[in-house]
Amino acid sequence: MVEPVEAVVVELLPQALIRLELTGSKRQVLAHAAGVKEVNFVRLRPGDPVMVAVSEQDPTRGRIVSVRPGR
């Protein structure tokens, strides 16, 4: 994984997948929560800002590493 980048939740999908849009570009990424939702019960909604680590092998997939405060 590379350095986390900012993204915004666009859509909640089945099987705990989340579609995100990276800030600064219109690129969309499919991601899952990595330890964020499992350890602390966090409910994500469309429009929530998050930090995502995009995979090096598949740039369309990633892991949510933290949830940013505010909207």
PQR file of N, CA, C, O and H, with PARSE charges and radii, in Angstrom:
ATOM      1  N   MET A   1       0.841  -1.181   0.000 -0.4000 1.5000
ATOM      2  CA  MET A   1       0.000   0.000   0.000 -0.0000 2.0000
ATOM      3  C   MET A   1       0.892   1.252   0.000  0.5500 1.7000
ATOM      4  O   MET A   1       2.007   1.254   0.522 -0.5500 1.4000
ATOM      5  N   VAL A   2       0.367   2.277  -0.589 -0.4000 1.5000
ATOM      6  CA  VAL A   2       1.089   3.540  -0.673 -0.0000 2.0000
ATOM      7  C   VAL A   2       0.565   4.507   0.379  0.5500 1.7000
ATOM      8  O   VAL A   2      -0.284   4.148   1.195 -0.5500 1.4000
ATOM      9  H   VAL A   2      -0.538   2.275  -1.013  0.4000 1.0000
ATOM     10  N   GLU A   3       1.057   5.692   0.359 -0.4000 1.5000
ATOM     11  CA  GLU A   3       0.641   6.739   1.298 -0.0000 2.0000
ATOM     12  C   GLU A   3      -0.862   7.000   1.179  0.5500 1.7000
ATOM     13  O   GLU A   3      -1.366   7.130   0.064 -0.5500 1.4000
ATOM     14  H   GLU A   3       1.747   5.984  -0.304  0.4000 1.0000
ATOM     15  N   PRO A   4      -1.589   7.080   2.292 -0.5600 1.5000
ATOM     16  CA  PRO A   4      -3.042   7.335   2.229  0.2800 2.0000
ATOM     17  C   PRO A   4      -3.360   8.691   1.607  0.5500 1.7000
ATOM     18  O   PRO A   4      -2.637   9.668   1.804 -0.5500 1.4000
ATOM     19  N   VAL A   5      -4.452   8.729   0.855 -0.4000 1.5000
ATOM     20  CA  VAL A   5      -4.918   9.959   0.221 -0.0000 2.0000
ATOM     21  C   VAL A   5      -6.352  10.224   0.673  0.5500 1.7000
ATOM     22  O   VAL A   5      -7.041   9.318   1.141 -0.5500 1.4000
ATOM     23  H   VAL A   5      -5.039   7.936   0.695  0.4000 1.0000
ATOM     24  N   GLU A   6      -6.791  11.467   0.531 -0.4000 1.5000
ATOM     25  CA  GLU A   6      -8.150  11.825   0.938 -0.0000 2.0000
ATOM     26  C   GLU A   6      -9.146  11.394  -0.131  0.5500 1.7000
ATOM     27  O   GLU A   6      -8.871  11.439  -1.330 -0.5500 1.4000
ATOM     28  H   GLU A   6      -6.231  12.203   0.150  0.4000 1.0000
ATOM     29  N   ALA A   7     -10.319  10.974   0.351 -0.4000 1.5000
ATOM     30  CA  ALA A   7     -11.393  10.569  -0.553 -0.0000 2.0000
ATOM     31  C   ALA A   7     -12.730  10.866   0.115  0.5500 1.7000
ATOM     32  O   ALA A   7     -12.786  11.160   1.309 -0.5500 1.4000
ATOM     33  H   ALA A   7     -10.543  10.937   1.325  0.4000 1.0000
ATOM     34  N   VAL A   8     -13.802  10.785  -0.665 -0.4000 1.5000
ATOM     35  CA  VAL A   8     -15.149  11.024  -0.171 -0.0000 2.0000
ATOM     36  C   VAL A   8     -16.003   9.805  -0.520  0.5500 1.7000
ATOM     37  O   VAL A   8     -15.911   9.277  -1.628 -0.5500 1.4000
ATOM     38  H   VAL A   8     -13.756  10.546  -1.635  0.4000 1.0000
ATOM     39  N   VAL A   9     -16.832   9.361   0.424 -0.4000 1.5000
ATOM     40  CA  VAL A   9     -17.711   8.222   0.194 -0.0000 2.0000
ATOM     41  C   VAL A   9     -18.769   8.623  -0.821  0.5500 1.7000
ATOM     42  O   VAL A   9     -19.448   9.638  -0.658 -0.5500 1.4000
ATOM     43  H   VAL A   9     -16.907   9.791   1.324  0.4000 1.0000
ATOM     44  N   VAL A  10     -18.906   7.812  -1.880 -0.4000 1.5000
ATOM     45  CA  VAL A  10     -19.896   8.067  -2.917 -0.0000 2.0000
ATOM     46  C   VAL A  10     -21.090   7.139  -2.749  0.5500 1.7000
ATOM     47  O   VAL A  10     -22.238   7.571  -2.848 -0.5500 1.4000
ATOM     48  H   VAL A  10     -18.355   6.988  -2.012  0.4000 1.0000
ATOM     49  N   GLU A  11     -20.814   5.844  -2.491 -0.4000 1.5000
ATOM     50  CA  GLU A  11     -21.885   4.858  -2.461 -0.0000 2.0000
ATOM     51  C   GLU A  11     -21.490   3.707  -1.551  0.5500 1.7000
ATOM     52  O   GLU A  11     -20.331   3.291  -1.537 -0.5500 1.4000
ATOM     53  H   GLU A  11     -19.882   5.493  -2.411  0.4000 1.0000
ATOM     54  N   LEU A  12     -22.457   3.188  -0.787 -0.4000 1.5000
ATOM     55  CA  LEU A  12     -22.259   2.005   0.023 -0.0000 2.0000
ATOM     56  C   LEU A  12     -22.759   0.804  -0.763  0.5500 1.7000
ATOM     57  O   LEU A  12     -23.901   0.792  -1.222 -0.5500 1.4000
ATOM     58  H   LEU A  12     -23.398   3.526  -0.798  0.4000 1.0000
ATOM     59  N   LEU A  13     -21.916  -0.199  -0.920 -0.4000 1.5000
ATOM     60  CA  LEU A  13     -22.233  -1.378  -1.715 -0.0000 2.0000
ATOM     61  C   LEU A  13     -22.395  -2.602  -0.817  0.5500 1.7000
ATOM     62  O   LEU A  13     -21.980  -2.569   0.342 -0.5500 1.4000
ATOM     63  H   LEU A  13     -20.988  -0.189  -0.547  0.4000 1.0000
ATOM     64  N   PRO A  14     -22.991  -3.682  -1.328 -0.5600 1.5000
ATOM     65  CA  PRO A  14     -23.108  -4.907  -0.527  0.2800 2.0000
ATOM     66  C   PRO A  14     -21.741  -5.493  -0.175  0.5500 1.7000
ATOM     67  O   PRO A  14     -20.729  -5.161  -0.792 -0.5500 1.4000
ATOM     68  N   GLN A  15     -21.732  -6.364   0.822 -0.4000 1.5000
ATOM     69  CA  GLN A  15     -20.544  -7.084   1.286 -0.0000 2.0000
ATOM     70  C   GLN A  15     -19.470  -6.130   1.791  0.5500 1.7000
ATOM     71  O   GLN A  15     -18.281  -6.365   1.578 -0.5500 1.4000
ATOM     72  H   GLN A  15     -22.555  -6.634   1.323  0.4000 1.0000
ATOM     73  N   ALA A  16     -19.877  -5.066   2.451 -0.4000 1.5000
ATOM     74  CA  ALA A  16     -18.982  -4.114   3.117 -0.0000 2.0000
ATOM     75  C   ALA A  16     -18.029  -3.398   2.165  0.5500 1.7000
ATOM     76  O   ALA A  16     -16.967  -2.947   2.594 -0.5500 1.4000
ATOM     77  H   ALA A  16     -20.843  -4.874   2.623  0.4000 1.0000
ATOM     78  N   LEU A  17     -18.378  -3.283   0.890 -0.4000 1.5000
ATOM     79  CA  LEU A  17     -17.579  -2.506  -0.052 -0.0000 2.0000
ATOM     80  C   LEU A  17     -18.125  -1.087  -0.115  0.5500 1.7000
ATOM     81  O   LEU A  17     -19.322  -0.857   0.061 -0.5500 1.4000
ATOM     82  H   LEU A  17     -19.241  -3.649   0.541  0.4000 1.0000
ATOM     83  N   ILE A  18     -17.237  -0.150  -0.368 -0.4000 1.5000
ATOM     84  CA  ILE A  18     -17.598   1.258  -0.413 -0.0000 2.0000
ATOM     85  C   ILE A  18     -16.951   1.881  -1.644  0.5500 1.7000
ATOM     86  O   ILE A  18     -15.755   1.707  -1.879 -0.5500 1.4000
ATOM     87  H   ILE A  18     -16.265  -0.337  -0.511  0.4000 1.0000
ATOM     88  N   ARG A  19     -17.745   2.607  -2.430 -0.4000 1.5000
ATOM     89  CA  ARG A  19     -17.195   3.308  -3.587 -0.0000 2.0000
ATOM     90  C   ARG A  19     -16.784   4.704  -3.134  0.5500 1.7000
ATOM     91  O   ARG A  19     -17.579   5.435  -2.543 -0.5500 1.4000
ATOM     92  H   ARG A  19     -18.716   2.748  -2.240  0.4000 1.0000
ATOM     93  N   LEU A  20     -15.542   5.063  -3.416 -0.4000 1.5000
ATOM     94  CA  LEU A  20     -14.982   6.350  -3.006 -0.0000 2.0000
ATOM     95  C   LEU A  20     -14.558   7.141  -4.232  0.5500 1.7000
ATOM     96  O   LEU A  20     -14.237   6.575  -5.277 -0.5500 1.4000
ATOM     97  H   LEU A  20     -14.896   4.469  -3.896  0.4000 1.0000
ATOM     98  N   GLU A  21     -14.562   8.460  -4.084 -0.4000 1.5000
ATOM     99  CA  GLU A  21     -14.012   9.337  -5.118 -0.0000 2.0000
ATOM    100  C   GLU A  21     -12.842  10.086  -4.507  0.5500 1.7000
ATOM    101  O   GLU A  21     -12.988  10.766  -3.491 -0.5500 1.4000
ATOM    102  H   GLU A  21     -14.823   8.920  -3.236  0.4000 1.0000
ATOM    103  N   LEU A  22     -11.681   9.957  -5.133 -0.4000 1.5000
ATOM    104  CA  LEU A  22     -10.478  10.608  -4.609 -0.0000 2.0000
ATOM    105  C   LEU A  22     -10.591  12.119  -4.775  0.5500 1.7000
ATOM    106  O   LEU A  22     -11.034  12.607  -5.815 -0.5500 1.4000
ATOM    107  H   LEU A  22     -11.562   9.404  -5.958  0.4000 1.0000
ATOM    108  N   THR A  23     -10.185  12.858  -3.735 -0.4000 1.5000
ATOM    109  CA  THR A  23     -10.235  14.314  -3.804 -0.0000 2.0000
ATOM    110  C   THR A  23      -9.116  14.797  -4.727  0.5500 1.7000
ATOM    111  O   THR A  23      -8.010  14.256  -4.719 -0.5500 1.4000
ATOM    112  H   THR A  23      -9.825  12.462  -2.891  0.4000 1.0000
ATOM    113  N   GLY A  24      -9.415  15.797  -5.502 -0.4000 1.5000
ATOM    114  CA  GLY A  24      -8.423  16.327  -6.434 -0.0000 2.0000
ATOM    115  C   GLY A  24      -8.500  15.680  -7.804  0.5500 1.7000
ATOM    116  O   GLY A  24      -7.895  16.175  -8.754 -0.5500 1.4000
ATOM    117  H   GLY A  24     -10.313  16.236  -5.509  0.4000 1.0000
ATOM    118  N   SER A  25      -9.236  14.576  -7.923 -0.4000 1.5000
ATOM    119  CA  SER A  25      -9.436  13.924  -9.217 -0.0000 2.0000
ATOM    120  C   SER A  25     -10.810  13.273  -9.210  0.5500 1.7000
ATOM    121  O   SER A  25     -11.416  13.107  -8.152 -0.5500 1.4000
ATOM    122  H   SER A  25      -9.727  14.173  -7.151  0.4000 1.0000
ATOM    123  N   LYS A  26     -11.292  12.913 -10.362 -0.4000 1.5000
ATOM    124  CA  LYS A  26     -12.607  12.269 -10.466 -0.0000 2.0000
ATOM    125  C   LYS A  26     -12.475  10.745 -10.441  0.5500 1.7000
ATOM    126  O   LYS A  26     -13.442  10.038 -10.726 -0.5500 1.4000
ATOM    127  H   LYS A  26     -10.799  13.049 -11.222  0.4000 1.0000
ATOM    128  N   ARG A  27     -11.288  10.232 -10.103 -0.4000 1.5000
ATOM    129  CA  ARG A  27     -11.059   8.781 -10.092 -0.0000 2.0000
ATOM    130  C   ARG A  27     -11.818   8.128  -8.948  0.5500 1.7000
ATOM    131  O   ARG A  27     -11.806   8.626  -7.822 -0.5500 1.4000
ATOM    132  H   ARG A  27     -10.502  10.806  -9.871  0.4000 1.0000
ATOM    133  N   GLN A  28     -12.483   7.003  -9.239 -0.4000 1.5000
ATOM    134  CA  GLN A  28     -13.220   6.284  -8.215 -0.0000 2.0000
ATOM    135  C   GLN A  28     -12.501   4.990  -7.863  0.5500 1.7000
ATOM    136  O   GLN A  28     -11.850   4.368  -8.703 -0.5500 1.4000
ATOM    137  H   GLN A  28     -12.492   6.597 -10.153  0.4000 1.0000
ATOM    138  N   VAL A  29     -12.636   4.599  -6.592 -0.4000 1.5000
ATOM    139  CA  VAL A  29     -11.945   3.436  -6.046 -0.0000 2.0000
ATOM    140  C   VAL A  29     -12.943   2.619  -5.238  0.5500 1.7000
ATOM    141  O   VAL A  29     -13.777   3.184  -4.530 -0.5500 1.4000
ATOM    142  H   VAL A  29     -13.164   5.104  -5.910  0.4000 1.0000
ATOM    143  N   LEU A  30     -12.866   1.290  -5.336 -0.4000 1.5000
ATOM    144  CA  LEU A  30     -13.630   0.414  -4.457 -0.0000 2.0000
ATOM    145  C   LEU A  30     -12.772   0.109  -3.248  0.5500 1.7000
ATOM    146  O   LEU A  30     -11.602  -0.246  -3.394 -0.5500 1.4000
ATOM    147  H   LEU A  30     -12.189   0.831  -5.911  0.4000 1.0000
ATOM    148  N   ALA A  31     -13.333   0.242  -2.052 -0.4000 1.5000
ATOM    149  CA  ALA A  31     -12.534   0.042  -0.842 -0.0000 2.0000
ATOM    150  C   ALA A  31     -13.344  -0.687   0.214  0.5500 1.7000
ATOM    151  O   ALA A  31     -14.572  -0.748   0.147 -0.5500 1.4000
ATOM    152  H   ALA A  31     -14.283   0.531  -1.933  0.4000 1.0000
ATOM    153  N   HIS A  32     -12.633  -1.239   1.192 -0.4000 1.5000
ATOM    154  CA  HIS A  32     -13.256  -1.827   2.372 -0.0000 2.0000
ATOM    155  C   HIS A  32     -12.593  -1.207   3.599  0.5500 1.7000
ATOM    156  O   HIS A  32     -11.472  -0.702   3.528 -0.5500 1.4000
ATOM    157  H   HIS A  32     -11.636  -1.190   1.246  0.4000 1.0000
ATOM    158  N   ALA A  33     -13.299  -1.253   4.714 -0.4000 1.5000
ATOM    159  CA  ALA A  33     -12.766  -0.671   5.946 -0.0000 2.0000
ATOM    160  C   ALA A  33     -11.738  -1.633   6.536  0.5500 1.7000
ATOM    161  O   ALA A  33     -12.028  -2.812   6.735 -0.5500 1.4000
ATOM    162  H   ALA A  33     -14.210  -1.662   4.771  0.4000 1.0000
ATOM    163  N   ALA A  34     -10.559  -1.136   6.811 -0.4000 1.5000
ATOM    164  CA  ALA A  34      -9.480  -1.954   7.353 -0.0000 2.0000
ATOM    165  C   ALA A  34      -9.283  -1.616   8.821  0.5500 1.7000
ATOM    166  O   ALA A  34      -8.494  -0.730   9.151 -0.5500 1.4000
ATOM    167  H   ALA A  34     -10.323  -0.177   6.650  0.4000 1.0000
ATOM    168  N   GLY A  35      -9.987  -2.306   9.703 -0.4000 1.5000
ATOM    169  CA  GLY A  35      -9.809  -2.092  11.124 -0.0000 2.0000
ATOM    170  C   GLY A  35     -10.566  -0.904  11.674  0.5500 1.7000
ATOM    171  O   GLY A  35     -10.722  -0.786  12.889 -0.5500 1.4000
ATOM    172  H   GLY A  35     -10.628  -3.025   9.435  0.4000 1.0000
ATOM    173  N   VAL A  36     -11.042  -0.017  10.810 -0.4000 1.5000
ATOM    174  CA  VAL A  36     -11.740   1.178  11.272 -0.0000 2.0000
ATOM    175  C   VAL A  36     -13.112   0.796  11.809  0.5500 1.7000
ATOM    176  O   VAL A  36     -13.456   1.133  12.941 -0.5500 1.4000
ATOM    177  H   VAL A  36     -10.915  -0.113   9.823  0.4000 1.0000
ATOM    178  N   LYS A  37     -13.894   0.094  10.998 -0.4000 1.5000
ATOM    179  CA  LYS A  37     -15.248  -0.252  11.400 -0.0000 2.0000
ATOM    180  C   LYS A  37     -15.270  -1.437  12.356  0.5500 1.7000
ATOM    181  O   LYS A  37     -16.180  -1.545  13.178 -0.5500 1.4000
ATOM    182  H   LYS A  37     -13.615  -0.180  10.078  0.4000 1.0000
ATOM    183  N   GLU A  38     -14.291  -2.321  12.263 -0.4000 1.5000
ATOM    184  CA  GLU A  38     -14.298  -3.506  13.105 -0.0000 2.0000
ATOM    185  C   GLU A  38     -13.967  -3.170  14.561  0.5500 1.7000
ATOM    186  O   GLU A  38     -14.625  -3.673  15.473 -0.5500 1.4000
ATOM    187  H   GLU A  38     -13.552  -2.233  11.595  0.4000 1.0000
ATOM    188  N   VAL A  39     -12.977  -2.344  14.786 -0.4000 1.5000
ATOM    189  CA  VAL A  39     -12.550  -2.004  16.141 -0.0000 2.0000
ATOM    190  C   VAL A  39     -13.503  -0.983  16.759  0.5500 1.7000
ATOM    191  O   VAL A  39     -14.016  -1.199  17.858 -0.5500 1.4000
ATOM    192  H   VAL A  39     -12.443  -1.935  14.046  0.4000 1.0000
ATOM    193  N   ASN A  40     -13.739   0.109  16.072 -0.4000 1.5000
ATOM    194  CA  ASN A  40     -14.662   1.149  16.529 -0.0000 2.0000
ATOM    195  C   ASN A  40     -15.859   1.130  15.594  0.5500 1.7000
ATOM    196  O   ASN A  40     -15.705   1.235  14.377 -0.5500 1.4000
ATOM    197  H   ASN A  40     -13.323   0.285  15.180  0.4000 1.0000
ATOM    198  N   PHE A  41     -17.046   0.998  16.161 -0.4000 1.5000
ATOM    199  CA  PHE A  41     -18.243   0.932  15.323 -0.0000 2.0000
ATOM    200  C   PHE A  41     -18.452   2.290  14.665  0.5500 1.7000
ATOM    201  O   PHE A  41     -18.910   3.237  15.303 -0.5500 1.4000
ATOM    202  H   PHE A  41     -17.170   0.913  17.149  0.4000 1.0000
ATOM    203  N   VAL A  42     -18.110   2.373  13.378 -0.4000 1.5000
ATOM    204  CA  VAL A  42     -18.223   3.613  12.631 -0.0000 2.0000
ATOM    205  C   VAL A  42     -19.196   3.384  11.487  0.5500 1.7000
ATOM    206  O   VAL A  42     -19.042   2.436  10.716 -0.5500 1.4000
ATOM    207  H   VAL A  42     -17.738   1.603  12.860  0.4000 1.0000
ATOM    208  N   ARG A  43     -20.186   4.238  11.377 -0.4000 1.5000
ATOM    209  CA  ARG A  43     -21.149   4.129  10.290 -0.0000 2.0000
ATOM    210  C   ARG A  43     -20.795   5.186   9.247  0.5500 1.7000
ATOM    211  O   ARG A  43     -20.813   6.383   9.532 -0.5500 1.4000
ATOM    212  H   ARG A  43     -20.311   5.008  12.003  0.4000 1.0000
ATOM    213  N   LEU A  44     -20.478   4.736   8.053 -0.4000 1.5000
ATOM    214  CA  LEU A  44     -20.142   5.653   6.967 -0.0000 2.0000
ATOM    215  C   LEU A  44     -21.381   5.957   6.145  0.5500 1.7000
ATOM    216  O   LEU A  44     -22.235   5.093   5.947 -0.5500 1.4000
ATOM    217  H   LEU A  44     -20.464   3.764   7.822  0.4000 1.0000
ATOM    218  N   ARG A  45     -21.474   7.194   5.668 -0.4000 1.5000
ATOM    219  CA  ARG A  45     -22.584   7.631   4.827 -0.0000 2.0000
ATOM    220  C   ARG A  45     -22.012   8.351   3.611  0.5500 1.7000
ATOM    221  O   ARG A  45     -20.890   8.855   3.668 -0.5500 1.4000
ATOM    222  H   ARG A  45     -20.780   7.896   5.829  0.4000 1.0000
ATOM    223  N   PRO A  46     -22.755   8.408   2.525 -0.5600 1.5000
ATOM    224  CA  PRO A  46     -22.278   9.162   1.361  0.2800 2.0000
ATOM    225  C   PRO A  46     -21.965  10.608   1.745  0.5500 1.7000
ATOM    226  O   PRO A  46     -22.754  11.269   2.420 -0.5500 1.4000
ATOM    227  N   GLY A  47     -20.812  11.083   1.308 -0.4000 1.5000
ATOM    228  CA  GLY A  47     -20.370  12.438   1.614 -0.0000 2.0000
ATOM    229  C   GLY A  47     -19.345  12.496   2.732  0.5500 1.7000
ATOM    230  O   GLY A  47     -18.731  13.543   2.935 -0.5500 1.4000
ATOM    231  H   GLY A  47     -20.171  10.547   0.759  0.4000 1.0000
ATOM    232  N   ASP A  48     -19.134  11.392   3.475 -0.4000 1.5000
ATOM    233  CA  ASP A  48     -18.167  11.384   4.567 -0.0000 2.0000
ATOM    234  C   ASP A  48     -16.733  11.381   4.028  0.5500 1.7000
ATOM    235  O   ASP A  48     -16.420  10.602   3.128 -0.5500 1.4000
ATOM    236  H   ASP A  48     -19.633  10.542   3.309  0.4000 1.0000
ATOM    237  N   PRO A  49     -15.861  12.235   4.560 -0.5600 1.5000
ATOM    238  CA  PRO A  49     -14.456  12.227   4.128  0.2800 2.0000
ATOM    239  C   PRO A  49     -13.676  11.124   4.838  0.5500 1.7000
ATOM    240  O   PRO A  49     -13.855  10.910   6.037 -0.5500 1.4000
ATOM    241  N   VAL A  50     -12.815  10.427   4.107 -0.4000 1.5000
ATOM    242  CA  VAL A  50     -12.013   9.338   4.657 -0.0000 2.0000
ATOM    243  C   VAL A  50     -10.602   9.413   4.080  0.5500 1.7000
ATOM    244  O   VAL A  50     -10.352  10.122   3.105 -0.5500 1.4000
ATOM    245  H   VAL A  50     -12.669  10.601   3.133  0.4000 1.0000
ATOM    246  N   MET A  51      -9.691   8.672   4.696 -0.4000 1.5000
ATOM    247  CA  MET A  51      -8.342   8.487   4.153 -0.0000 2.0000
ATOM    248  C   MET A  51      -8.265   7.059   3.642  0.5500 1.7000
ATOM    249  O   MET A  51      -8.637   6.123   4.348 -0.5500 1.4000
ATOM    250  H   MET A  51      -9.894   8.096   5.488  0.4000 1.0000
ATOM    251  N   VAL A  52      -7.785   6.889   2.418 -0.4000 1.5000
ATOM    252  CA  VAL A  52      -7.746   5.563   1.804 -0.0000 2.0000
ATOM    253  C   VAL A  52      -6.339   5.292   1.278  0.5500 1.7000
ATOM    254  O   VAL A  52      -5.697   6.167   0.696 -0.5500 1.4000
ATOM    255  H   VAL A  52      -7.483   7.650   1.844  0.4000 1.0000
ATOM    256  N   ALA A  53      -5.872   4.054   1.494 -0.4000 1.5000
ATOM    257  CA  ALA A  53      -4.602   3.604   0.939 -0.0000 2.0000
ATOM    258  C   ALA A  53      -4.917   2.795  -0.315  0.5500 1.7000
ATOM    259  O   ALA A  53      -5.526   1.728  -0.234 -0.5500 1.4000
ATOM    260  H   ALA A  53      -6.393   3.343   1.966  0.4000 1.0000
ATOM    261  N   VAL A  54      -4.505   3.302  -1.469 -0.4000 1.5000
ATOM    262  CA  VAL A  54      -4.801   2.659  -2.746 -0.0000 2.0000
ATOM    263  C   VAL A  54      -3.764   1.579  -3.012  0.5500 1.7000
ATOM    264  O   VAL A  54      -2.573   1.777  -2.775 -0.5500 1.4000
ATOM    265  H   VAL A  54      -4.011   4.169  -1.534  0.4000 1.0000
ATOM    266  N   SER A  55      -4.228   0.434  -3.508 -0.4000 1.5000
ATOM    267  CA  SER A  55      -3.345  -0.694  -3.784 -0.0000 2.0000
ATOM    268  C   SER A  55      -2.386  -0.372  -4.931  0.5500 1.7000
ATOM    269  O   SER A  55      -2.761   0.307  -5.887 -0.5500 1.4000
ATOM    270  H   SER A  55      -5.196   0.273  -3.700  0.4000 1.0000
ATOM    271  N   GLU A  56      -1.164  -0.856  -4.832 -0.4000 1.5000
ATOM    272  CA  GLU A  56      -0.180  -0.646  -5.895 -0.0000 2.0000
ATOM    273  C   GLU A  56      -0.451  -1.576  -7.074  0.5500 1.7000
ATOM    274  O   GLU A  56      -0.234  -1.195  -8.224 -0.5500 1.4000
ATOM    275  H   GLU A  56      -0.859  -1.407  -4.056  0.4000 1.0000
ATOM    276  N   GLN A  57      -0.927  -2.796  -6.798 -0.4000 1.5000
ATOM    277  CA  GLN A  57      -1.181  -3.767  -7.862 -0.0000 2.0000
ATOM    278  C   GLN A  57      -2.438  -3.432  -8.662  0.5500 1.7000
ATOM    279  O   GLN A  57      -2.460  -3.587  -9.883 -0.5500 1.4000
ATOM    280  H   GLN A  57      -1.103  -3.106  -5.863  0.4000 1.0000
ATOM    281  N   ASP A  58      -3.492  -2.971  -7.969 -0.4000 1.5000
ATOM    282  CA  ASP A  58      -4.749  -2.637  -8.628 -0.0000 2.0000
ATOM    283  C   ASP A  58      -5.194  -1.248  -8.172  0.5500 1.7000
ATOM    284  O   ASP A  58      -5.757  -1.113  -7.086 -0.5500 1.4000
ATOM    285  H   ASP A  58      -3.475  -2.846  -6.977  0.4000 1.0000
ATOM    286  N   PRO A  59      -4.954  -0.222  -8.975 -0.5600 1.5000
ATOM    287  CA  PRO A  59      -5.269   1.146  -8.544  0.2800 2.0000
ATOM    288  C   PRO A  59      -6.761   1.449  -8.420  0.5500 1.7000
ATOM    289  O   PRO A  59      -7.126   2.568  -8.060 -0.5500 1.4000
ATOM    290  N   THR A  60      -7.630   0.479  -8.710 -0.4000 1.5000
ATOM    291  CA  THR A  60      -9.058   0.697  -8.534 -0.0000 2.0000
ATOM    292  C   THR A  60      -9.550   0.131  -7.204  0.5500 1.7000
ATOM    293  O   THR A  60     -10.747   0.185  -6.921 -0.5500 1.4000
ATOM    294  H   THR A  60      -7.333  -0.430  -9.002  0.4000 1.0000
ATOM    295  N   ARG A  61      -8.646  -0.412  -6.379 -0.4000 1.5000
ATOM    296  CA  ARG A  61      -9.019  -0.994  -5.091 -0.0000 2.0000
ATOM    297  C   ARG A  61      -8.222  -0.321  -3.978  0.5500 1.7000
ATOM    298  O   ARG A  61      -7.120   0.177  -4.208 -0.5500 1.4000
ATOM    299  H   ARG A  61      -7.673  -0.455  -6.609  0.4000 1.0000
ATOM    300  N   GLY A  62      -8.794  -0.311  -2.752 -0.4000 1.5000
ATOM    301  CA  GLY A  62      -8.093   0.307  -1.637 -0.0000 2.0000
ATOM    302  C   GLY A  62      -8.666  -0.108  -0.303  0.5500 1.7000
ATOM    303  O   GLY A  62      -9.622  -0.881  -0.230 -0.5500 1.4000
ATOM    304  H   GLY A  62      -9.689  -0.716  -2.565  0.4000 1.0000
ATOM    305  N   ARG A  63      -8.057   0.424   0.773 -0.4000 1.5000
ATOM    306  CA  ARG A  63      -8.491   0.163   2.142 -0.0000 2.0000
ATOM    307  C   ARG A  63      -8.666   1.486   2.856  0.5500 1.7000
ATOM    308  O   ARG A  63      -7.804   2.362   2.778 -0.5500 1.4000
ATOM    309  H   ARG A  63      -7.281   1.051   0.714  0.4000 1.0000
ATOM    310  N   ILE A  64      -9.787   1.633   3.555 -0.4000 1.5000
ATOM    311  CA  ILE A  64     -10.015   2.838   4.328 -0.0000 2.0000
ATOM    312  C   ILE A  64      -9.210   2.714   5.613  0.5500 1.7000
ATOM    313  O   ILE A  64      -9.436   1.796   6.401 -0.5500 1.4000
ATOM    314  H   ILE A  64     -10.488   0.922   3.619  0.4000 1.0000
ATOM    315  N   VAL A  65      -8.272   3.629   5.829 -0.4000 1.5000
ATOM    316  CA  VAL A  65      -7.407   3.548   7.004 -0.0000 2.0000
ATOM    317  C   VAL A  65      -7.858   4.473   8.130  0.5500 1.7000
ATOM    318  O   VAL A  65      -7.534   4.227   9.292 -0.5500 1.4000
ATOM    319  H   VAL A  65      -8.088   4.374   5.188  0.4000 1.0000
ATOM    320  N   SER A  66      -8.604   5.537   7.806 -0.4000 1.5000
ATOM    321  CA  SER A  66      -9.138   6.396   8.862 -0.0000 2.0000
ATOM    322  C   SER A  66     -10.312   7.203   8.331  0.5500 1.7000
ATOM    323  O   SER A  66     -10.454   7.423   7.128 -0.5500 1.4000
ATOM    324  H   SER A  66      -8.868   5.736   6.862  0.4000 1.0000
ATOM    325  N   VAL A  67     -11.144   7.634   9.266 -0.4000 1.5000
ATOM    326  CA  VAL A  67     -12.286   8.466   8.918 -0.0000 2.0000
ATOM    327  C   VAL A  67     -11.978   9.881   9.372  0.5500 1.7000
ATOM    328  O   VAL A  67     -11.616  10.105  10.527 -0.5500 1.4000
ATOM    329  H   VAL A  67     -11.028   7.455  10.243  0.4000 1.0000
ATOM    330  N   ARG A  68     -12.122  10.840   8.459 -0.4000 1.5000
ATOM    331  CA  ARG A  68     -11.811  12.237   8.761 -0.0000 2.0000
ATOM    332  C   ARG A  68     -12.998  12.872   9.467  0.5500 1.7000
ATOM    333  O   ARG A  68     -14.140  12.560   9.129 -0.5500 1.4000
ATOM    334  H   ARG A  68     -12.416  10.659   7.520  0.4000 1.0000
ATOM    335  N   PRO A  69     -12.770  13.749  10.430 -0.5600 1.5000
ATOM    336  CA  PRO A  69     -13.892  14.421  11.096  0.2800 2.0000
ATOM    337  C   PRO A  69     -14.541  15.459  10.177  0.5500 1.7000
ATOM    338  O   PRO A  69     -13.886  16.048   9.317 -0.5500 1.4000
ATOM    339  N   GLY A  70     -15.821  15.663  10.379 -0.4000 1.5000
ATOM    340  CA  GLY A  70     -16.530  16.679   9.589 -0.0000 2.0000
ATOM    341  C   GLY A  70     -17.060  16.147   8.288  0.5500 1.7000
ATOM    342  O   GLY A  70     -16.833  14.992   7.928 -0.5500 1.4000
ATOM    343  H   GLY A  70     -16.353  15.184  11.078  0.4000 1.0000
ATOM    344  N   ARG A  71     -17.764  16.997   7.592 -0.4000 1.5000
ATOM    345  CA  ARG A  71     -18.313  16.626   6.286 -0.0000 2.0000
ATOM    346  C   ARG A  71     -17.794  17.518   5.212  0.5500 1.7000
ATOM    347  O   ARG A  71     -18.151  17.352   4.046 -0.5500 1.4000
ATOM    348  H   ARG A  71     -17.948  17.936   7.885  0.4000 1.0000
TER
END
